[in-house]
Amino acid sequence: MLDKNRKNIGTLKMEKYERRVQYQLGDFLENGLQLALVNCIDYTASNGVPTAKNSLHYIGAGKSLYEKAL
C-alpha cells in the first residue's frame, strides 16, 4: 500500500478470493428459461359487494374507502 507521496506504508495479504457472477433475468431467458403466467380470480364474499363504498372491489364513481385510506 502506498501513501499520497507514493511511499510504501504496508502490505495487504488475501487468504481467499472468490468471484461470484450475479445473473440477471435476461441471462436466464437467453439460455432457455421459460416462464408461465398464472391468473387468479377471487370470488370470496369477504371482499364485499362491489357497489358498496367499503368494498375492496368498489365499482362506482370516486374512490373506495380502502383507496382513501392509502
N, C-alpha and C positions, 0 to 999 in steps of 0.2 A: 504494500500500500504506500502511496506517495502523498506527501503534504502539498500545499499550494506552491511551494518552491521546488517541487519535483524531487524532494529528498525522501529516501526510503525510511518509513516510520514503523514498519512491521510487516508481517506476513499473514496470509489468510489460508487456512487449510480446510478443505472439504472432505468429510469422510464418506459422504454419499451424495450422489446427484441423480435425480430421477426426472425424466422428461415425460410429461403427460400431454396427450393430444386431446383437445376439447372439441368434440364433434358438434356440428350444428344440424338442424333439420334437413337442410339442403343436401348435406353429405349422405345422410341416410336415404333420402329419396333418389339420389343419383345411383346408389348401389342396390336399388330394387325394393326398398321398403314400400309396402302397400298399406294404405290407410282405409279404414271402414268408418262410415258415418252411422251413428245410431241416434234416432229421434225418439222422444218420449212425449206423450200427451197425458196430462194429469186430469183425470175425471173425478177426483175425490170431491165430496161435498164440503170439506173443511175450507176450501178456498172461498166459499160464499157464493151468493147469487151474483152473476155478472152485472146486473142492473143496480145493485146496492153500492153506494159510495165507499163502504167499508170493506168491500170485497177485494181480494188480491188481483182479481181479473175484471175490474170495473170497466164496463163498456158504456160510455156516455160522454157528455161534454165536460171538460175540465179534468182535473187530476183526482185520483182516488185518495182516500185518507192515508193510505200506505205511501204513496208518492209524495204527499205533502210533508210527511214525517222525515223524509230523506232530505 
